């Protein structure tokens, strides 16, 4: 194997080379923070080195005239070491903070561009852990471990130099024992990799539970779920605890093993050193200096298993971070992507097939040609594929078969920014960001003038509501817009779509979750929004789509019927007519006077067989 291949296979080299693009902008400060580790570690040997003349002259020779300066030198060198250590820690913290910020920024850039399918199969806790916690583990571990490694190497080299200076025989014995003591560390990665991965999954689940508790607090109270959720959370914590104990059991033996081996090394050094003193081959000062240096060399090794665990956690975090950063873009732009100024010729679905997975086919051979300025309603039973059809237009997903085209261009060949700039979406449950009403509306276009914002507010039927607020458009609405009602959130989203002024509008169940009064106001705002635009309306309430130019009935992922309301109602036994009759029959029974509605006893009697008397 060549040297480049060996380097690529080396875990240390691979991880640090991956991080170099983030380190390079601050490489000077990073290098200085590491160079300071050299004298900081090397000065460990000063005390041990000075003990030789001090022992030989003062303790053995009973002479105070010559070495009086040694205690002062030890204090002076230790003070310098402390100052260097402080400077190194400060620089290391600064570099670590900048590095973490850069890595998190790059991860967030990846997060906002990642395809929706990723979120379909990930939990919020997993996203939080992989895009936030892993970045901190990677950076702090990278620098902290590198700093400790360089400091320890320099200290070890200096201390081994002191050992050799005092006795090469004792040094050989001590180094052999040192190698035996650290040999088990080679197994740490293998012992921990699976457990660290599982522990990461559990911690992600803990984060998910916190997020769900925050978002679902009212549901928890309404259904008295406190005890059930507390039990589930307790079981999760038990699993985290169990994994922690398994990690401890797999690595805790390393410490007593090292204590045992190191004690053997010290015992041999004392025994051999005593013999060398008696034989006159070394002085008492050599022996004291040697033992001091040996203790300073061995002592950090007693806790090295904790460092080894930290190193592996850091390296695994780096692997997870770069598995995200290096993943291919599922919805990437084509190399020859073309611009799209403003769509003006409509949208076409040509033999479209799509599935969220290979085993789950959702759409089958969908063919639709929607003209510019036309309103197409998508109706059908839940789960039939209506929302999926709409999601393919802005490329939330890519088709498996066929093509979706805007103005005759396959959406996969249009610049992604231009494509989505031409489309505005109003969802059933629109997401509002923490901030003010104005900020949320201006997400539609950040450079809009106050007059344009006011027009969007007026067209979205928000004028009276905004006037009733003390701070008007600058009213804070809380995270996810929790301080607004459902209808108010919908109208803010519609105002946002107005301001975007996109030629293609997608309304995905925009009024289905509202009461009649709110629906009437929101529907008026939607009517304003739809003027002179190509509109896709997804609706369960067929009363809201009677005026659509055409209605497409989607059943089990297939286009079952297509036509105007009148045309589809004229089809005997048609799917649309069946849906329409079912909805309006249910509505008529609900609105019928109480005396005309069948009683519960009558319904029960109708369901039971008649009893014929003899």
Secondary structure, DSSP 8 states (H G I E B T S, - for coil): --HHHHHHH-HHHHHHHHHHHHHGGGHHHHHHHHHHHHHHHHTHHHHHHHHHHHIIIIIIT---SSGGGHHHHHHHHHHHHHHHHHHHHHHHHHHHHHHHHHHHHHHHHHHHHS-HHHHHTS-HHHHHIIIIIHHHHHHHHHHHHHHHHHHHHHHHHHHHHHHHHH-HHHHHHHHHHHHHHHGGGGGHHHHHHHHHHHHHHHHHHHHHHHHHHHHTHHHHHHTT-HHHHHHHHHHHHHHHHHHHHHHHHHHHHHHHHHHHHHHHHHHHHHHHHHHHHHTTSS-HHHHHHHHHHHHHHHHGGGGHHHHHHHHHHHHHHHHHHHHHHTS--TT---TT-B--S---S-EEEEEEEEEEETTEEEEEEEEEEE-TT-EEEEE-STTSSHHHHHHHHTTSS--SEEEEEETTEEGGGB-HHHHHHTEEEE-SS----SSBHHHHHTTS-TT--HHHHHHHHHHTT-HHHHHTSTTGGG-B--GGGTTS-HHHHHHHHHHHHHHHT-SEEEEESTTTTS-HHHHHHHHHHHHHHHTTSEEEEE-S-GGGSTT-SEEEEEETTEEEEEE-HHHHHTSTT-HHHHHHHHHHHHHHHHHS-GGGS--HHHHHHHHS------
